[in-house]
Structures are given as C-alpha cells and as structure tokens.
Amino acid sequence: MKNELEALASELPILTDKSSYKYLSEIAGNGKYIQVAWQKKNAEYLALYGTQSIKLPQIDNSVEFVDAEEV
C-alpha cells in the first residue's frame, strides 16, 4: 500500500474509482500490464494497472509575465 506522498509525487493520475483497471494481485505474472494510475480509497492509494498509459492533459507553460509598469 502506498502513502499519500508517494502518490502525489508520482506523475500518474489519481482516480476515484477502479474502472476497467486492475490491481497488482489480479495481474501478477502477466508482463503486458504497466502501472497507469493510483486509486484513492479512503486514506490509501492503490496502484492500478493497464496495458496503455493514461494520456494526461498538456499544460501550456508559455505564459509570459508583464511588469505592472509596462501596462
């Protein structure tokens, strides 16, 4: 079981429900699955596995800041 710090520091999304993803115990020994997300369940974060990674939205980091004096 993973703690909140490990889940929040990872680059994987946190989901509220399991959906069609599987727990490690459900895929043990099957090499085609990769960890694709975390599931928040009460105070725990459980690893979820799938065959394709979840595409995260891209954030536009090209925002330019203007000094107040230039406005």
Backbone as JSON Lines, residues from 0, in Angstrom:
{"i":0,"aa":"M","n":[0.83,-1.18,0.0],"ca":[0.0,0.0,0.0],"c":[0.87,1.24,0.0]}
{"i":1,"aa":"K","n":[0.49,2.19,-0.8],"ca":[1.29,3.4,-0.96],"c":[0.72,4.53,-0.12]}
{"i":2,"aa":"N","n":[1.61,5.41,0.3],"ca":[1.12,6.54,1.09],"c":[0.86,7.74,0.2]}
{"i":3,"aa":"E","n":[0.28,8.77,0.77],"ca":[-0.13,9.95,0.01],"c":[1.05,10.64,-0.66]}
{"i":4,"aa":"L","n":[2.18,10.75,0.02],"ca":[3.35,11.42,-0.54],"c":[3.84,10.71,-1.81]}
{"i":5,"aa":"E","n":[3.9,9.39,-1.79],"ca":[4.34,8.64,-2.97],"c":[3.39,8.86,-4.13]}
{"i":6,"aa":"A","n":[2.09,8.85,-3.86],"ca":[1.1,9.02,-4.92],"c":[1.16,10.44,-5.49]}
{"i":7,"aa":"L","n":[1.21,11.45,-4.64],"ca":[1.21,12.83,-5.11],"c":[2.52,13.21,-5.8]}
{"i":8,"aa":"A","n":[3.62,12.56,-5.45],"ca":[4.9,12.88,-6.07],"c":[5.1,12.16,-7.41]}
{"i":9,"aa":"S","n":[4.24,11.19,-7.71],"ca":[4.39,10.47,-8.97],"c":[3.76,11.28,-10.1]}
{"i":10,"aa":"E","n":[4.02,10.88,-11.32],"ca":[3.44,11.55,-12.49],"c":[2.19,10.84,-12.97]}
{"i":11,"aa":"L","n":[1.69,9.89,-12.19],"ca":[0.5,9.14,-12.57],"c":[-0.75,9.82,-12.03]}
{"i":12,"aa":"P","n":[-1.86,9.77,-12.76],"ca":[-3.1,10.39,-12.26],"c":[-3.67,9.62,-11.07]}
{"i":13,"aa":"I","n":[-4.47,10.31,-10.26],"ca":[-5.17,9.69,-9.14],"c":[-6.64,9.61,-9.51]}
{"i":14,"aa":"L","n":[-7.19,8.4,-9.52],"ca":[-8.58,8.17,-9.9],"c":[-9.41,7.83,-8.66]}
{"i":15,"aa":"T","n":[-10.69,8.14,-8.7],"ca":[-11.56,7.84,-7.57],"c":[-12.15,6.44,-7.66]}
{"i":16,"aa":"D","n":[-12.23,5.88,-8.87],"ca":[-12.76,4.52,-8.98],"c":[-11.84,3.66,-9.85]}
{"i":17,"aa":"K","n":[-11.96,2.37,-9.7],"ca":[-11.06,1.41,-10.35],"c":[-11.33,1.32,-11.84]}
{"i":18,"aa":"S","n":[-12.56,1.47,-12.25],"ca":[-12.97,1.37,-13.65],"c":[-12.55,0.02,-14.22]}
{"i":19,"aa":"S","n":[-11.93,0.0,-15.39],"ca":[-11.54,-1.28,-16.0],"c":[-10.1,-1.65,-15.68]}
{"i":20,"aa":"Y","n":[-9.43,-0.87,-14.83],"ca":[-8.04,-1.16,-14.48],"c":[-7.97,-2.27,-13.44]}
{"i":21,"aa":"K","n":[-6.78,-2.84,-13.25],"ca":[-6.62,-4.0,-12.38],"c":[-5.63,-3.7,-11.25]}
{"i":22,"aa":"Y","n":[-5.82,-4.41,-10.12],"ca":[-4.87,-4.35,-9.02],"c":[-3.72,-5.32,-9.32]}
{"i":23,"aa":"L","n":[-2.6,-5.12,-8.64],"ca":[-1.44,-5.98,-8.84],"c":[-1.78,-7.46,-8.62]}
{"i":24,"aa":"S","n":[-2.58,-7.75,-7.63],"ca":[-2.93,-9.15,-7.35],"c":[-3.73,-9.79,-8.48]}
{"i":25,"aa":"E","n":[-4.37,-8.98,-9.31],"ca":[-5.16,-9.5,-10.42],"c":[-4.33,-9.77,-11.67]}
{"i":26,"aa":"I","n":[-3.13,-9.2,-11.74],"ca":[-2.32,-9.35,-12.96],"c":[-0.95,-9.96,-12.69]}
{"i":27,"aa":"A","n":[-0.71,-10.42,-11.47],"ca":[0.6,-10.97,-11.09],"c":[1.04,-12.03,-12.1]}
{"i":28,"aa":"G","n":[2.27,-11.87,-12.6],"ca":[2.83,-12.83,-13.55],"c":[2.53,-12.51,-15.01]}
{"i":29,"aa":"N","n":[1.67,-11.53,-15.28],"ca":[1.35,-11.17,-16.66],"c":[2.16,-9.93,-17.03]}
{"i":30,"aa":"G","n":[3.12,-10.07,-17.93],"ca":[4.06,-9.0,-18.24],"c":[3.54,-7.88,-19.1]}
{"i":31,"aa":"K","n":[2.31,-7.94,-19.59],"ca":[1.84,-6.9,-20.5],"c":[1.27,-5.67,-19.8]}
{"i":32,"aa":"Y","n":[1.06,-5.75,-18.48],"ca":[0.48,-4.63,-17.75],"c":[1.56,-3.71,-17.18]}
{"i":33,"aa":"I","n":[1.24,-2.41,-17.12],"ca":[2.11,-1.41,-16.51],"c":[1.26,-0.58,-15.53]}
{"i":34,"aa":"Q","n":[1.9,0.01,-14.54],"ca":[1.14,0.88,-13.64],"c":[0.76,2.14,-14.39]}
{"i":35,"aa":"V","n":[-0.53,2.46,-14.39],"ca":[-1.03,3.6,-15.15],"c":[-1.68,4.67,-14.29]}
{"i":36,"aa":"A","n":[-2.0,4.36,-13.03],"ca":[-2.69,5.33,-12.18],"c":[-2.65,4.87,-10.73]}
{"i":37,"aa":"W","n":[-3.14,5.75,-9.87],"ca":[-3.39,5.43,-8.46],"c":[-4.89,5.5,-8.24]}
{"i":38,"aa":"Q","n":[-5.4,4.7,-7.33],"ca":[-6.79,4.82,-6.92],"c":[-6.81,5.27,-5.47]}
{"i":39,"aa":"K","n":[-7.52,6.37,-5.2],"ca":[-7.66,6.83,-3.82],"c":[-8.83,6.1,-3.2]}
{"i":40,"aa":"K","n":[-8.55,5.33,-2.16],"ca":[-9.57,4.55,-1.48],"c":[-9.43,4.81,0.01]}
{"i":41,"aa":"N","n":[-10.36,5.59,0.55],"ca":[-10.3,6.04,1.94],"c":[-8.99,6.81,2.14]}
{"i":42,"aa":"A","n":[-8.11,6.37,3.04],"ca":[-6.85,7.07,3.28],"c":[-5.69,6.42,2.54]}
{"i":43,"aa":"E","n":[-5.97,5.43,1.68],"ca":[-4.92,4.7,0.98],"c":[-4.9,5.03,-0.5]}
{"i":44,"aa":"Y","n":[-3.77,4.8,-1.12],"ca":[-3.61,4.94,-2.56],"c":[-3.14,3.6,-3.1]}
{"i":45,"aa":"L","n":[-3.93,2.98,-3.98],"ca":[-3.62,1.66,-4.52],"c":[-3.19,1.8,-5.97]}
{"i":46,"aa":"A","n":[-2.17,1.05,-6.36],"ca":[-1.68,1.09,-7.74],"c":[-2.67,0.41,-8.66]}
{"i":47,"aa":"L","n":[-2.94,1.04,-9.81],"ca":[-3.81,0.47,-10.83],"c":[-2.98,0.18,-12.08]}
{"i":48,"aa":"Y","n":[-3.29,-0.91,-12.73],"ca":[-2.51,-1.36,-13.89],"c":[-3.4,-1.49,-15.11]}
{"i":49,"aa":"G","n":[-2.81,-1.19,-16.28],"ca":[-3.48,-1.33,-17.56],"c":[-2.46,-1.64,-18.62]}
{"i":50,"aa":"T","n":[-2.91,-1.79,-19.86],"ca":[-1.99,-2.12,-20.95],"c":[-1.52,-0.87,-21.7]}
{"i":51,"aa":"Q","n":[-2.18,0.27,-21.49],"ca":[-1.75,1.53,-22.12],"c":[-1.77,2.63,-21.08]}
{"i":52,"aa":"S","n":[-0.79,3.51,-21.16],"ca":[-0.74,4.6,-20.18],"c":[-1.89,5.58,-20.42]}
{"i":53,"aa":"I","n":[-2.3,6.26,-19.36],"ca":[-3.37,7.25,-19.46],"c":[-2.76,8.56,-19.96]}
{"i":54,"aa":"K","n":[-3.35,9.13,-20.99],"ca":[-2.85,10.4,-21.54],"c":[-3.29,11.54,-20.66]}
{"i":55,"aa":"L","n":[-2.33,12.28,-20.14],"ca":[-2.63,13.42,-19.29],"c":[-2.75,14.68,-20.14]}
{"i":56,"aa":"P","n":[-3.6,15.62,-19.73],"ca":[-3.7,16.87,-20.49],"c":[-2.39,17.64,-20.43]}
{"i":57,"aa":"Q","n":[-2.04,18.31,-21.51],"ca":[-0.83,19.1,-21.57],"c":[-1.11,20.51,-21.06]}
{"i":58,"aa":"I","n":[-0.21,21.03,-20.26],"ca":[-0.36,22.38,-19.71],"c":[0.49,23.34,-20.54]}
{"i":59,"aa":"D","n":[-0.08,24.47,-20.89],"ca":[0.64,25.48,-21.67],"c":[1.54,26.29,-20.73]}
{"i":60,"aa":"N","n":[2.84,26.05,-20.8],"ca":[3.81,26.75,-19.95],"c":[4.39,27.99,-20.61]}
{"i":61,"aa":"S","n":[3.8,28.43,-21.7],"ca":[4.37,29.55,-22.45],"c":[3.79,30.9,-22.02]}
{"i":62,"aa":"V","n":[3.26,31.0,-20.83],"ca":[2.68,32.25,-20.34],"c":[3.81,33.23,-20.06]}
{"i":63,"aa":"E","n":[3.65,34.44,-20.55],"ca":[4.66,35.47,-20.32],"c":[4.11,36.47,-19.3]}
{"i":64,"aa":"F","n":[4.97,36.88,-18.39],"ca":[4.57,37.85,-17.39],"c":[5.01,39.24,-17.82]}
{"i":65,"aa":"V","n":[4.16,40.21,-17.55],"ca":[4.43,41.61,-17.91],"c":[4.53,42.41,-16.62]}
{"i":66,"aa":"D","n":[5.57,43.24,-16.52],"ca":[5.69,44.1,-15.35],"c":[4.52,45.07,-15.3]}
{"i":67,"aa":"A","n":[4.1,45.43,-14.08],"ca":[2.99,46.37,-13.89],"c":[3.31,47.72,-14.52]}
{"i":68,"aa":"E","n":[4.6,48.09,-14.56],"ca":[5.0,49.38,-15.12],"c":[4.8,49.44,-16.62]}
{"i":69,"aa":"E","n":[4.81,48.3,-17.29],"ca":[4.66,48.26,-18.74],"c":[3.21,48.35,-19.19]}
{"i":70,"aa":"V","n":[2.26,48.19,-18.26],"ca":[0.85,48.17,-18.63],"c":[0.3,49.55,-18.75]}
